[in-house]
Amino acid sequence: MSEPLPITLTSPDLQPRCFALVPCAGVGERAGVGGPKQYHPVAGRAVVAHTLSALLAVPRLSATLVVLSPLDAQFEQRVPNFTGERAWVTRVGGATRAESVRNGLAELLARGAQPHDWVLVHDAARCLLRPEWVERLISACDGDEVGGLLAMPLADTLKAAVAGAEGEARALRTVDRSAKWVAQTPQMFRLGLLQPALVSALSDPATAAAITDEASAIEALGHAPRLVPGEFENLKLTWPGDFALAERLMATRP
């Protein structure tokens, strides 16, 4: 691993703010719900409506910025209650998640965010998010030099797969699961660290393919993000069965 780029610590008289950034420009093809999964209804509301309600309920977030596709014509209709001075929307989404986040960070700077401010990037499809989980992440990372993310230690046996004679998946070997964590969101980093990390990673197509979340861009600079224990319920709706599971989980909440 190369030597990490130095992090410039902020002056003690500069109180950093926290902003949430929600990339919401995807098409959700794997979800199999006939359209962008962030707008599929769960418990009577669009998936992303639940997500944004949780973020707006976090007092320590100065604002939440939703990054939409330039062609998005559904958001205001599907999420009518996302309003107020802490609810921001921009249509600068890119072809990939990383591009949407990069463009969203530039928008935050244009709206007055500073390099020393924290940005919490959260998946639009993690609609079971609770405000107290966000508070846990902020409290854990607020004094950290690098930042971090919610994550869960891997509990299941992990298999490497190979295609069988008829194209079916077959287990090739068991992969050591020790010291392996499943990444979740939000992922919390300084704007002035995350923006150059993404710009650098996206400048090289070979590197860009390996950037699947914000932490991977920070890791590519040689830093080690903090892993903050998350919750099993903080799942990302990806496959058709995930939507029914989210409905059942929401039905058990007070």
Stockholm file with secondary structure:
# STOCKHOLM 1.0

chainA/1-254         MSEPLPITLTSPDLQPRCFALVPCAGVGERAGVGGPKQYHPVAGRAVVAHTLSALLAVPRLSATLVVLSPLDAQFEQRVPNFTGERAWVTRVGGATRAESVRNGLAELLARGAQPHDWVLVHDAARCLLRPEWVERLISACDGDEVGGLLAMPLADTLKAAVAGAEGEARALRTVDRSAKWVAQTPQMFRLGLLQPALVSALSDPATAAAITDEASAIEALGHAPRLVPGEFENLKLTWPGDFALAERLMATRP
#=GR chainA/1-254 SS CCCCCCCCCCCTTCCCCEEEEEEECCCCGGGCSSSCGGGSEETTEEHHHHHHHHHHTCTTEEEEEEEECTTCCSHHHHCTTCCSTTEEEECCCCSSHHHHHHHHHHHHHHTTCCTTSEEEECCTTCTTCCHHHHHHHHHHHTTCSSEEEEEEECCSCEEEEEECTTSCEEEEEEECCTTCEEEEEEEEEEHHHHHHHHHHHHTSHHHHTTCCSHHHHHHHTTCCCEEEECCTTCCCCCSHHHHHHHHHHHHTCC
#=GC SS_cons         CCCCCCCCCCCTTCCCCEEEEEEECCCCGGGCSSSCGGGSEETTEEHHHHHHHHHHTCTTEEEEEEEECTTCCSHHHHCTTCCSTTEEEECCCCSSHHHHHHHHHHHHHHTTCCTTSEEEECCTTCTTCCHHHHHHHHHHHTTCSSEEEEEEECCSCEEEEEECTTSCEEEEEEECCTTCEEEEEEEEEEHHHHHHHHHHHHTSHHHHTTCCSHHHHHHHTTCCCEEEECCTTCCCCCSHHHHHHHHHHHHTCC
//
